Amino acid sequence: MEYGIASGTPHRMGAHLEGDTVNFAVFSAHATRIDLCLFSPDGARETARLSLPERTGDIWHGSVAGLPAGTLYGYRAHGSYAPEHGHRFNANKLLLDPYTRELRGRWINDPAVLGYDLKSSALDLSFDSRDSARFVPKSVVSDPETFAAITTPLGRPWEETLIYETHVKGATQLHPDVSAALRGTYDGLASDAVIEHLQKMGVTAVELLPVQSFINDGFLLEKGLTNYWGYNTIGFFTPEPRYFGPEGLQGFRNMVRRFHNAGIEVILDVVYNHTAEGDHRGPTLCYRGLDNASYYRLINGQPRYYVNDTGTGNTVNVSHPHVLRMVMDSLRFWVECMGVDGFRFDLATTLAREDHGFDVQGGFLDALRQDPVLAGIKMIAEPWDIGPGGYRLGQFPPKFGEWNDAYRDTVRRFWKGEAHSAQELGARLLGSAGEFDRGGRRAWSSVNFLAAHDGFTLADITRYARRHNEANGEENQDGHNANHSDNCGVEGPTEDPEITDMRIRRQRNMLATLFLSQGTPMLLAGDEIGNTQWGNNNAYCQDNEIAWLDWAAGDAEMADFVAMLAALRKAHRVLRQSRFLHAAQRPADGLRDVEWMDFQGHPLNWRDPNLSSLCLMLRASAEAAAHSDHNEAIFAIFHRTGTCEKVSVPAAPSGFQWQTCLDTASTSRGVDNVQHSALTLQGPCVVALALMPET
């Protein structure tokens, strides 16, 4: 069939079906011509090639009648192939539409996807004339009904949020109560078994490792590995097909609905800082071929090469207005059409960096803050990258929560027994005010975590003193060195009951610390059941039993303990306050909202170089005196040494009594009234007392 092409319009980017006509619009500032290529339903044969007839500004556009939903297509961009000037146009390479919402076919690691001749001594300065269409996925003209608006985000308050970071496949691939047909899929993640577990754990939000479509790195495929985590995005509007279950793409939208019905928000880990095209030696799949000099930051004076603030080869040029528009359109798409509740921005410093450096009032952050669609959703920054001035903890706008790696390291160091860590723990327990209490920010801004996908699991923090990443094929040179871990005397698995008990106690102590801290707690999936990755602290390429959650070997008692901690935090608002606590005097009763004490009830000596244990009295913030729970208080004890110690318990006010609601040294989960003025601690432990009305 022969197709005609009309001028169309530049207003909506991508391919949009209206009636029996599809409008195509794509950005390129430096192309001389852009061809629309249509393909047979199986993607194997190019059936038509039509040049987009109009250019309005830097938007190329055209409309074609008679194309049904499901039509496969791609682009070929003509222009200068001059890498030394930053241009890499090669019309022999079929390019994805940056705005496509569906993909068909898969990427194949073949030299034909490179814009240059891999065998040439000139490397990427050479030119490759092979057609890449057979080796790349095709864009799809979507049925408008497929992406009809979905339910609005849940909008749960930050103060009640408990985040569960998880991988779609890894969470379910070995789950015995998820049917085999659903394991590893969006459908399986939202199965009854998983949702019931999350609800038991008190989870209010799942944070999914990347689910925007990504490809496997060529160097991993050559080693028989794969990109498991997914930080190699190629399509910012397309759900990753490898997680499709029986319902295909609709499985993602149904997953969101099921989570929402269970009161659980969905947060996506998104990677707008770089793409899967890599450095100057990488494939030409989309952005590089459409307009390399616009989509990427290139090195001044050497535009053949890419700025590499991400450590992955390239850096997306979010400062460019059309690239910024693409990112913003993508975010709105996932909220409006896929129903998600928030985003965690990978290497967020990269996105906030202008030509002059990190800028809290730069284009990207300004665009986020003014957008009405994104106004009510959660935003979380990973506040660092490897670029200049890349570490920016506490420097993002008030709208953001931030991953707090200082919290992670401090808690690990304290329970490991490192000197001088108790002083810093005090700051972390109160929401890291030194970093976050500025510009009207709230205590929830600190996203506190003990472990995340990148690094040791909680169990491995207590099992391994060093990383064991041999399976990654990089001679154990990859991954973090500074893990602040301790194997408790034996490296790896052991049947020694004393060491096993020590490890479990330390995990419980760290978890208790997390749930007693001001800020937003985040759990790594599997930490609640003692999951191990056998010492691999960089399992990004392990799509196997190393990285999948081993539910059958899970510690049910640990899961019950975490559920209890979540219930404790939910029951006591004083543990999840939005305002920072600074030991200010409360107008209503003259008491301070925070008091630090030693075991004898005296003010804590922060200058003591041997400080290893402390007591914390938490009350409602002096700035929030009108709360109905103004009389609520928690007395928390953090005891690191193995000695038995007596702790003086503060006198309860008239009409109230202290109840023990947490003791990590005890297997009892009951609530007991405190009958004496002192408690005896049994070795390293966390104890919490709640002030309750007398009965």
C-alpha positions as semicolon CSV with decimal commas, in nm:
position;residue;x (nm);y (nm);z (nm)
1;M;0,000;0,000;0,000
2;E;0,122;0,347;-0,087
3;Y;0,081;0,621;0,168
4;G;0,065;0,995;0,125
5;I;0,192;1,234;0,389
6;A;0,044;1,572;0,474
7;S;0,195;1,853;0,677
8;G;0,040;1,763;1,013
9;T;0,103;1,972;1,323
10;P;0,399;2,028;1,559
11;H;0,199;2,062;1,879
12;R;0,206;1,707;2,020
13;M;0,531;1,516;2,017
14;G;0,535;1,151;1,915
15;A;0,278;0,958;1,712
16;H;-0,089;1,026;1,787
17;L;-0,383;0,854;1,621
18;E;-0,690;1,070;1,564
19;G;-0,963;0,903;1,362
20;D;-0,784;0,729;1,077
21;T;-0,488;0,968;1,067
22;V;-0,164;0,957;1,262
23;N;0,028;1,276;1,332
24;F;0,405;1,238;1,375
25;A;0,626;1,501;1,537
26;V;0,990;1,471;1,638
27;F;1,258;1,717;1,750
28;S;1,591;1,779;1,578
29;A;1,769;2,112;1,557
30;H;2,053;1,996;1,330
31;A;1,904;1,736;1,092
32;T;1,863;1,823;0,725
33;R;1,584;1,570;0,669
34;I;1,395;1,313;0,871
35;D;1,233;1,006;0,718
36;L;0,940;0,821;0,871
37;C;0,981;0,446;0,810
38;L;0,680;0,213;0,832
39;F;0,715;-0,159;0,895
40;S;0,524;-0,481;0,848
41;P;0,333;-0,608;1,153
42;D;0,618;-0,843;1,244
43;G;0,874;-0,564;1,216
44;A;1,083;-0,759;0,969
45;R;1,022;-0,552;0,656
46;E;1,026;-0,180;0,588
47;T;0,711;-0,113;0,385
48;A;0,732;0,263;0,329
49;R;0,967;0,554;0,374
50;L;0,818;0,902;0,385
51;S;1,007;1,225;0,449
52;L;0,842;1,444;0,710
53;P;0,730;1,737;0,496
54;E;0,726;2,022;0,746
55;R;0,960;2,180;0,995
56;T;0,823;2,429;1,246
57;G;1,113;2,564;1,446
58;D;1,302;2,249;1,539
59;I;0,999;2,019;1,524
60;W;0,968;1,800;1,215
61;H;0,615;1,679;1,150
62;G;0,372;1,515;0,912
63;S;0,046;1,319;0,913
64;V;-0,041;0,993;0,739
65;A;-0,394;0,868;0,676
66;G;-0,493;0,503;0,679
67;L;-0,258;0,384;0,953
68;P;-0,419;0,168;1,222
69;A;-0,325;0,146;1,586
70;G;-0,038;-0,096;1,626
71;T;0,151;0,029;1,321
72;L;0,525;-0,014;1,364
73;Y;0,757;0,269;1,267
74;G;1,092;0,438;1,323
75;Y;1,291;0,736;1,200
76;R;1,601;0,789;0,991
77;A;1,771;1,126;1,035
78;H;1,987;1,284;0,766
79;G;2,260;1,534;0,837
80;S;2,629;1,572;0,894
81;Y;2,831;1,280;1,025
82;A;3,106;1,480;1,192
83;P;3,178;1,349;1,542
84;E;3,459;1,600;1,583
85;H;3,188;1,869;1,564
86;G;2,938;1,681;1,778
87;H;2,714;1,550;1,496
88;R;2,653;1,180;1,438
89;F;2,374;1,160;1,180
90;N;2,361;0,830;0,995
91;A;2,042;0,758;0,800
92;N;2,134;0,391;0,781
93;K;2,042;0,356;1,146
94;L;1,678;0,314;1,238
95;L;1,590;0,532;1,536
96;L;1,327;0,498;1,804
97;D;1,078;0,775;1,850
98;P;1,177;0,935;2,185
99;Y;0,806;0,969;2,262
100;T;0,692;0,619;2,171
101;R;0,482;0,459;2,444
102;E;0,520;0,101;2,321
103;L;0,798;-0,106;2,169
104;R;0,793;-0,415;1,951
105;G;1,089;-0,644;1,905
106;R;1,413;-0,645;2,094
107;W;1,755;-0,492;2,070
108;I;2,026;-0,724;1,937
109;N;2,390;-0,656;2,012
110;D;2,520;-0,641;1,654
111;P;2,786;-0,411;1,503
112;A;2,521;-0,277;1,264
113;V;2,368;-0,072;1,547
114;L;2,688;0,132;1,564
115;G;2,713;0,448;1,357
116;Y;3,076;0,375;1,282
117;D;3,282;0,081;1,155
118;L;3,398;-0,114;1,459
119;K;3,690;-0,259;1,259
120;S;3,818;0,075;1,138
121;S;4,134;0,223;1,286
122;A;3,951;0,557;1,288
123;L;3,702;0,412;1,538
124;D;3,398;0,638;1,580
125;L;3,530;0,885;1,324
126;S;3,459;0,622;1,058
127;F;3,114;0,568;0,904
128;D;2,908;0,247;0,889
129;S;2,656;0,206;0,607
130;R;2,480;-0,110;0,724
131;D;2,107;-0,091;0,794
132;S;2,037;-0,147;1,163
133;A;1,660;-0,202;1,133
134;R;1,678;-0,579;1,190
135;F;1,854;-0,534;1,522
136;V;1,651;-0,267;1,697
137;P;1,296;-0,256;1,838
138;K;1,030;-0,059;1,655
139;S;0,814;0,223;1,782
140;V;0,438;0,165;1,792
141;V;0,141;0,383;1,703
142;S;-0,065;0,335;2,018
143;D;-0,439;0,306;2,049
144;P;-0,547;0,618;2,244
145;E;-0,764;0,402;2,469
146;T;-0,457;0,209;2,586
147;F;-0,339;0,514;2,777
148;A;-0,666;0,667;2,884
149;A;-0,631;0,865;3,206
150;I;-0,604;0,645;3,513
151;T;-0,694;0,716;3,876
152;T;-0,527;1,011;4,042
153;P;-0,233;0,954;4,279
154;L;-0,314;0,852;4,635
155;G;-0,141;1,151;4,788
156;R;-0,058;0,989;5,121
157;P;0,113;1,231;5,362
158;W;0,490;1,210;5,385
159;E;0,464;1,175;5,762
160;E;0,298;0,835;5,735
161;T;0,519;0,705;5,455
162;L;0,719;0,382;5,474
163;I;0,899;0,308;5,146
164;Y;0,985;-0,041;5,023
165;E;1,250;-0,039;4,749
166;T;1,207;-0,342;4,527
167;H;1,272;-0,496;4,187
168;V;0,973;-0,613;3,985
169;K;1,125;-0,945;3,890
170;G;1,347;-1,004;4,193
171;A;1,059;-0,970;4,439
172;T;0,851;-1,244;4,283
173;Q;1,071;-1,478;4,079
174;L;1,114;-1,720;4,371
175;H;0,794;-1,639;4,560
176;P;0,617;-1,969;4,636
177;D;0,276;-1,805;4,667
178;V;0,289;-1,624;4,333
179;S;0,173;-1,837;4,042
180;A;0,444;-1,943;3,799
181;A;0,278;-1,751;3,514
182;L;0,299;-1,424;3,708
183;R;0,644;-1,448;3,861
184;G;0,878;-1,173;3,747
185;T;0,595;-0,956;3,613
186;Y;0,404;-0,642;3,704
187;D;0,102;-0,867;3,755
188;G;0,293;-1,085;4,001
189;L;0,423;-0,791;4,201
190;A;0,064;-0,684;4,265
191;S;-0,053;-1,037;4,350
192;D;-0,244;-1,103;4,670
193;A;0,057;-1,271;4,834
194;V;0,288;-0,974;4,783
195;I;0,030;-0,712;4,877
196;E;-0,060;-0,898;5,195
197;H;0,306;-0,912;5,291
198;L;0,353;-0,540;5,225
199;Q;0,048;-0,454;5,429
200;K;0,175;-0,667;5,716
201;M;0,505;-0,477;5,701
202;G;0,319;-0,145;5,715
203;V;0,448;-0,040;5,373
204;T;0,274;0,265;5,226
205;A;0,481;0,303;4,906
206;V;0,672;0,068;4,677
207;E;0,971;0,223;4,503
208;L;1,039;0,025;4,185
209;L;1,384;-0,003;4,034
210;P;1,375;0,126;3,674
211;V;1,076;0,014;3,470
212;Q;1,116;0,255;3,180
213;S;1,237;0,046;2,887
214;F;1,607;-0,031;2,893
215;I;1,854;-0,251;2,710
216;N;2,129;-0,487;2,814
217;D;2,480;-0,346;2,784
218;G;2,685;-0,510;2,514
219;F;2,981;-0,572;2,743
220;L;2,752;-0,759;2,986
221;L;2,603;-0,975;2,713
222;E;2,952;-1,070;2,601
223;K;3,016;-1,200;2,954
224;G;2,688;-1,390;2,969
225;L;2,538;-1,134;3,208
226;T;2,255;-0,885;3,184
227;N;2,153;-0,542;3,309
228;Y;1,933;-0,658;3,596
229;W;1,874;-0,330;3,778
230;G;1,770;-0,144;3,463
231;Y;1,975;0,177;3,487
232;N;2,023;0,182;3,110
233;T;1,713;0,357;2,980
234;I;1,631;0,394;2,612
235;G;1,261;0,488;2,620
236;F;1,132;0,737;2,875
237;F;0,764;0,673;2,795
238;T;0,759;0,295;2,757
239;P;0,709;0,036;3,033
240;E;0,982;-0,228;3,017
241;P;0,837;-0,524;2,820
242;R;1,046;-0,791;2,995
243;Y;0,815;-0,757;3,297
244;F;0,494;-0,803;3,098
245;G;0,269;-1,083;3,217
246;P;-0,050;-1,226;3,067
247;E;-0,206;-0,880;3,034
248;G;0,091;-0,721;2,863
249;L;0,119;-0,346;2,902
250;Q;-0,213;-0,326;3,084
251;G;-0,054;-0,534;3,357
252;F;0,137;-0,224;3,466
253;R;-0,175;-0,010;3,495
254;N;-0,357;-0,291;3,674
255;M;-0,063;-0,324;3,913
256;V;-0,096;0,043;4,004
257;R;-0,472;0,005;4,058
258;R;-0,423;-0,294;4,285
259;F;-0,161;-0,117;4,491
260;H;-0,384;0,189;4,520
261;N;-0,675;-0,025;4,633
262;A;-0,446;-0,158;4,907
263;G;-0,348;0,197;5,010
264;I;0,004;0,162;4,867
265;E;0,163;0,427;4,648
266;V;0,386;0,350;4,348
267;I;0,711;0,543;4,312
268;L;0,933;0,494;4,007
269;D;1,312;0,510;4,009
270;V;1,374;0,713;3,692
271;V;1,696;0,763;3,499
272;Y;1,689;1,092;3,308
273;N;2,059;1,164;3,363
274;H;2,195;0,936;3,089
275;T;2,077;0,691;2,823
276;A;2,165;0,345;2,698
277;E;2,359;0,488;2,403
278;G;2,668;0,523;2,619
279;D;2,983;0,709;2,519
280;H;3,126;0,782;2,173
281;R;3,173;0,409;2,117
282;G;2,811;0,322;2,192
283;P;2,520;0,230;1,962
284;T;2,305;0,472;1,765
285;L;1,952;0,392;1,873
286;C;1,758;0,714;1,921
287;Y;1,885;1,044;2,063
288;R;2,238;1,023;1,923
289;G;2,104;0,974;1,572
290;L;1,831;1,238;1,595
291;D;2,045;1,521;1,731
292;N;2,352;1,424;1,928
293;A;2,460;1,784;1,996
294;S;2,124;1,875;2,150
295;Y;2,030;1,568;2,351
296;Y;2,370;1,527;2,521
297;R;2,621;1,743;2,702
298;L;2,941;1,743;2,499
299;I;3,285;1,847;2,618
300;N;3,363;2,206;2,532
301;G;3,635;2,216;2,270
302;Q;3,616;1,839;2,220
303;P;3,254;1,772;2,111
304;R;3,347;1,426;1,987
305;Y;3,333;1,323;2,354
306;Y;3,060;1,334;2,615
307;V;3,049;1,495;2,955
308;N;3,036;1,196;3,188
309;D;2,897;1,323;3,519
310;T;2,709;0,995;3,554
311;G;2,991;0,744;3,517
312;T;2,796;0,568;3,242
313;G;2,940;0,736;2,934
314;N;2,704;1,022;2,857
315;T;2,500;1,293;3,025
316;V;2,155;1,402;2,905
317;N;2,142;1,775;2,832
318;V;1,837;1,864;3,039
319;S;1,932;2,232;3,004
320;H;1,815;2,221;2,642
321;P;1,450;2,335;2,624
322;H;1,332;2,052;2,399
323;V;1,513;1,788;2,606
324;L;1,369;1,939;2,923
325;R;1,026;1,929;2,761
326;M;1,071;1,560;2,684
327;V;1,160;1,483;3,046
328;M;0,863;1,684;3,176
329;D;0,627;1,523;2,925
330;S;0,754;1,183;3,036
331;L;0,689;1,257;3,404
332;R;0,338;1,380;3,329
333;F;0,270;1,072;3,118
334;W;0,358;0,835;3,404
335;V;0,135;1,028;3,643
336;E;-0,165;1,091;3,419
337;C;-0,166;0,777;3,204
338;M;0,003;0,519;3,425
339;G;-0,116;0,644;3,764
340;V;0,212;0,656;3,956
341;D;0,249;0,855;4,275
342;G;0,606;0,977;4,264
343;F;0,958;0,952;4,134
344;R;1,302;0,884;4,273
345;F;1,550;1,069;4,049
346;D;1,868;0,871;3,993
347;L;2,177;1,094;4,017
348;A;1,954;1,397;4,060
349;T;2,251;1,633;4,085
350;T;2,313;1,574;3,716
351;L;1,963;1,694;3,631
352;A;2,008;2,009;3,840
353;R;2,346;2,101;3,690
354;E;2,357;2,392;3,448
355;D;2,663;2,497;3,247
356;H;2,787;2,690;3,551
357;G;2,727;2,401;3,792
358;F;2,460;2,277;4,032
359;D;2,176;2,530;4,051
360;V;1,884;2,486;4,287
361;Q;1,701;2,745;4,076
362;G;1,798;2,588;3,745
363;G;1,560;2,497;3,467
364;F;1,485;2,139;3,563
365;L;1,405;2,206;3,928
366;D;1,206;2,517;3,838
367;A;1,003;2,322;3,583
368;L;0,922;2,052;3,838
369;R;0,806;2,299;4,100
370;Q;0,572;2,493;3,876
371;D;0,404;2,202;3,701
372;P;0,041;2,157;3,818
373;V;0,027;1,787;3,721
374;L;0,330;1,712;3,937
375;A;0,228;1,935;4,227
376;G;0,092;1,661;4,451
377;I;0,329;1,376;4,381
378;K;0,630;1,261;4,581
379;M;0,975;1,348;4,455
380;I;1,293;1,194;4,590
381;A;1,644;1,296;4,490
382;E;1,955;1,083;4,491
383;P;2,158;1,394;4,576
384;W;2,493;1,308;4,421
385;D;2,678;1,217;4,104
386;I;3,047;1,195;4,009
387;G;3,058;1,535;3,839
388;P;3,216;1,851;3,982
389;G;3,053;1,953;4,309
390;G;2,839;1,645;4,278
391;Y;2,757;1,573;4,644
392;R;2,452;1,785;4,736
393;L;2,285;1,621;5,034
394;G;2,029;1,860;5,182
395;Q;2,048;2,112;4,899
396;F;1,740;2,024;4,695
397;P;1,419;2,231;4,713
398;P;1,157;2,180;4,988
399;K;0,942;1,965;4,758
400;F;1,201;1,687;4,763
401;G;1,285;1,403;4,992
402;E;1,648;1,295;4,960
403;W;1,826;0,965;5,002
404;N;2,041;1,021;5,310
405;D;2,358;0,816;5,275
406;A;2,500;0,992;5,581
407;Y;2,221;0,829;5,782
408;R;2,302;0,487;5,636
409;D;2,672;0,513;5,713
410;T;2,625;0,656;6,063
411;V;2,389;0,380;6,177
412;R;2,619;0,113;6,035
413;R;2,923;0,269;6,201
414;F;2,749;0,306;6,537
415;W;2,635;-0,054;6,562
416;K;2,966;-0,177;6,425
417;G;3,127;-0,002;6,723
418;E;3,328;0,272;6,558
419;A;3,457;0,553;6,776
420;H;3,285;0,895;6,769
421;S;2,983;0,759;6,581
422;A;2,744;0,805;6,875
423;Q;2,768;1,183;6,844
424;E;2,666;1,173;6,481
425;L;2,391;0,922;6,553
426;G;2,222;1,186;6,766
427;A;2,184;1,411;6,463
428;R;2,059;1,129;6,243
429;L;1,792;1,024;6,494
430;L;1,641;1,372;6,467
431;G;1,613;1,387;6,089
432;S;1,960;1,526;6,006
433;A;1,851;1,883;6,075
434;G;2,199;2,011;6,001
435;E;2,150;1,916;5,637
436;F;1,776;1,962;5,591
437;D;1,639;2,224;5,830
438;R;1,648;2,522;5,598
439;G;1,414;2,696;5,357
440;G;1,098;2,563;5,518
441;R;1,189;2,197;5,467
442;R;1,032;1,927;5,682
443;A;1,184;1,642;5,877
444;W;1,046;1,390;5,627
445;S;1,294;1,529;5,374
446;S;1,554;1,286;5,507
447;V;1,486;0,948;5,348
448;N;1,657;0,720;5,599
449;F;1,778;0,378;5,495
450;L;2,010;0,105;5,615
451;A;2,055;-0,064;5,280
452;A;1,948;-0,010;4,920
453;H;1,981;-0,196;4,591
454;D;2,333;-0,054;4,554
455;G;2,541;-0,212;4,831
456;F;2,513;-0,485;5,091
457;T;2,177;-0,608;5,210
458;L;2,109;-0,562;5,581
459;A;2,192;-0,927;5,649
460;D;2,518;-0,901;5,458
461;I;2,623;-0,593;5,657
462;T;2,651;-0,835;5,951
463;R;2,793;-1,130;5,755
464;Y;3,071;-0,987;5,540
465;A;3,364;-0,759;5,612
466;R;3,444;-0,720;5,243
467;R;3,261;-0,745;4,913
468;H;3,240;-1,067;4,711
469;N;3,154;-0,957;4,358
470;E;3,347;-1,221;4,164
471;A;3,033;-1,324;3,973
472;N;3,024;-0,980;3,810
473;G;3,329;-1,063;3,599
474;E;3,530;-0,758;3,704
475;E;3,782;-0,935;3,930
476;N;3,597;-0,807;4,238
477;Q;3,701;-0,448;4,159
478;D;3,349;-0,309;4,124
479;G;3,113;-0,196;4,399
480;H;3,169;0,006;4,716
481;N;3,474;-0,031;4,934
482;A;3,341;0,165;5,232
483;N;3,060;-0,064;5,345
484;H;3,097;-0,009;5,722
485;S;3,014;-0,376;5,762
486;D;3,129;-0,637;6,011
487;N;3,111;-1,015;5,987
488;C;3,092;-1,064;6,366
489;G;3,392;-1,297;6,357
490;V;3,340;-1,522;6,055
491;E;3,324;-1,420;5,690
492;G;3,000;-1,542;5,533
493;P;2,767;-1,822;5,644
494;T;2,828;-1,994;5,975
495;E;2,655;-2,245;6,197
496;D;2,803;-2,096;6,511
497;P;2,495;-2,009;6,718
498;E;2,671;-1,731;6,910
499;I;2,774;-1,551;6,592
500;T;2,433;-1,607;6,435
501;D;2,261;-1,459;6,739
502;M;2,499;-1,162;6,735
503;R;2,420;-1,095;6,369
504;I;2,046;-1,114;6,419
505;R;2,063;-0,889;6,724
506;R;2,259;-0,629;6,528
507;Q;2,010;-0,638;6,242
508;R;1,726;-0,588;6,490
509;N;1,910;-0,300;6,653
510;M;1,966;-0,129;6,321
511;L;1,605;-0,177;6,216
512;A;1,482;-0,043;6,550
513;T;1,706;0,261;6,504
514;L;1,554;0,321;6,161
515;F;1,195;0,314;6,285
516;L;1,270;0,533;6,588
517;S;1,432;0,804;6,373
518;Q;1,264;1,119;6,251
519;G;1,244;1,128;5,873
520;T;1,106;0,888;5,612
521;P;1,212;0,523;5,657
522;M;1,295;0,311;5,355
523;L;1,339;-0,067;5,357
524;L;1,528;-0,263;5,097
525;A;1,309;-0,552;4,983
526;G;1,419;-0,866;5,159
527;D;1,582;-0,700;5,457
528;E;1,269;-0,780;5,656
529;I;1,331;-1,153;5,601
530;G;1,710;-1,156;5,634
531;N;1,777;-1,189;5,261
532;T;2,139;-1,230;5,153
533;Q;2,320;-1,166;4,824
534;W;2,615;-1,375;4,946
535;G;2,836;-1,071;4,984
536;N;2,774;-0,922;4,640
537;N;2,735;-0,548;4,695
538;N;2,686;-0,456;4,330
539;A;2,441;-0,712;4,191
540;Y;2,340;-0,493;3,896
541;C;2,414;-0,769;3,647
542;Q;2,288;-1,070;3,843
543;D;1,947;-1,170;3,709
544;N;1,959;-1,492;3,911
545;E;1,942;-1,633;4,263
546;I;2,208;-1,389;4,384
547;A;1,971;-1,093;4,345
548;W;1,626;-1,256;4,361
549;L;1,460;-1,267;4,701
550;D;1,481;-1,611;4,857
551;W;1,142;-1,627;5,026
552;A;1,177;-1,994;5,121
553;A;1,482;-1,918;5,336
554;G;1,322;-1,608;5,485
555;D;1,334;-1,533;5,856
556;A;0,969;-1,521;5,966
557;E;1,060;-1,390;6,311
558;M;1,246;-1,099;6,156
559;A;0,942;-1,021;5,940
560;D;0,722;-1,019;6,250
561;F;0,971;-0,788;6,420
562;V;0,965;-0,540;6,131
563;A;0,585;-0,550;6,127
564;M;0,589;-0,465;6,497
565;L;0,827;-0,174;6,437
566;A;0,605;-0,036;6,161
567;A;0,299;-0,064;6,386
568;L;0,488;0,113;6,665
569;R;0,582;0,402;6,439
570;K;0,228;0,428;6,308
571;A;0,081;0,428;6,659
572;H;0,305;0,705;6,791
573;R;0,296;1,029;6,599
574;V;0,590;1,156;6,799
575;L;0,810;0,917;6,595
576;R;0,706;1,067;6,262
577;Q;0,687;1,440;6,312
578;S;0,708;1,679;6,021
579;R;0,882;1,953;6,218
580;F;1,243;1,936;6,328
581;L;1,320;1,901;6,697
582;H;1,577;2,132;6,855
583;A;1,524;2,086;7,230
584;A;1,300;2,393;7,227
585;Q;1,083;2,463;7,531
586;R;0,715;2,393;7,473
587;P;0,486;2,685;7,569
588;A;0,216;2,460;7,714
589;D;0,420;2,276;7,978
590;G;0,772;2,414;7,971
591;L;0,915;2,075;7,871
592;R;1,164;2,045;7,591
593;D;1,069;1,856;7,277
594;V;1,401;1,667;7,296
595;E;1,616;1,566;7,589
596;W;1,940;1,367;7,578
597;M;2,048;1,173;7,888
598;D;2,304;0,924;8,003
599;F;2,209;0,604;8,184
600;Q;2,200;0,785;8,519
601;G;1,950;1,042;8,394
602;H;2,207;1,323;8,370
603;P;2,246;1,545;8,063
604;L;2,449;1,360;7,801
605;N;2,816;1,451;7,770
606;W;2,858;1,482;7,395
607;R;3,229;1,556;7,439
608;D;3,298;1,212;7,583
609;P;3,524;1,043;7,322
610;N;3,414;0,701;7,451
611;L;3,043;0,772;7,421
612;S;2,877;0,453;7,303
613;S;2,526;0,459;7,449
614;L;2,261;0,724;7,487
615;C;1,903;0,791;7,592
616;L;1,660;1,008;7,398
617;M;1,335;1,161;7,518
618;L;1,105;1,256;7,231
619;R;0,801;1,480;7,271
620;A;0,578;1,663;7,026
621;S;0,758;1,956;6,867
622;A;0,749;2,288;7,047
623;E;0,620;2,432;6,719
624;A;0,328;2,189;6,710
625;A;0,186;2,239;7,059
626;A;-0,175;2,227;6,942
627;H;-0,159;1,857;6,853
628;S;-0,406;1,635;7,038
629;D;-0,118;1,398;7,120
630;H;0,077;1,671;7,298
631;N;0,122;1,448;7,606
632;E;0,276;1,170;7,404
633;A;0,640;1,086;7,467
634;I;0,889;0,814;7,375
635;F;1,197;0,736;7,583
636;A;1,445;0,548;7,365
637;I;1,767;0,380;7,477
638;F;2,049;0,288;7,238
639;H;2,302;0,058;7,407
640;R;2,592;-0,064;7,196
641;T;2,818;-0,257;7,430
642;G;2,783;-0,616;7,542
643;T;2,769;-0,530;7,910
644;C;2,458;-0,540;8,126
645;E;2,371;-0,189;8,237
646;K;2,107;-0,023;8,451
647;V;1,924;0,278;8,309
648;S;1,739;0,534;8,515
649;V;1,383;0,580;8,389
650;P;1,248;0,937;8,407
651;A;0,952;0,987;8,635
652;A;0,619;0,975;8,454
653;P;0,392;1,279;8,498
654;S;0,082;1,243;8,712
655;G;-0,183;1,025;8,551
656;F;0,064;0,857;8,315
657;Q;0,294;0,556;8,319
658;W;0,576;0,419;8,106
659;Q;0,517;0,107;7,901
660;T;0,790;-0,095;7,734
661;C;0,694;-0,112;7,366
662;L;1,027;-0,231;7,224
663;D;1,324;-0,431;7,347
664;T;1,545;-0,585;7,082
665;A;1,705;-0,812;7,343
666;S;1,373;-0,976;7,424
667;T;1,177;-1,227;7,220
668;S;0,856;-1,110;7,390
669;R;0,640;-0,878;7,185
670;G;0,404;-0,781;7,462
671;V;0,362;-0,433;7,610
672;D;0,462;-0,419;7,977
673;N;0,416;-0,146;8,234
674;V;0,743;-0,025;8,382
675;Q;0,719;-0,090;8,754
676;H;1,057;0,042;8,866
677;S;1,270;0,354;8,831
678;A;1,545;0,162;8,652
679;L;1,573;-0,090;8,370
680;T;1,843;-0,352;8,324
681;L;1,973;-0,381;7,970
682;Q;2,087;-0,719;7,844
683;G;2,378;-0,655;7,609
684;P;2,358;-0,445;7,291
685;C;1,998;-0,344;7,239
686;V;1,743;-0,077;7,162
687;V;1,467;-0,023;7,416
688;A;1,173;0,215;7,377
689;L;0,923;0,319;7,643
690;A;0,596;0,492;7,557
691;L;0,420;0,734;7,790
692;M;0,062;0,612;7,829
693;P;-0,236;0,712;8,047
694;E;-0,267;0,507;8,364
695;T;-0,528;0,233;8,347
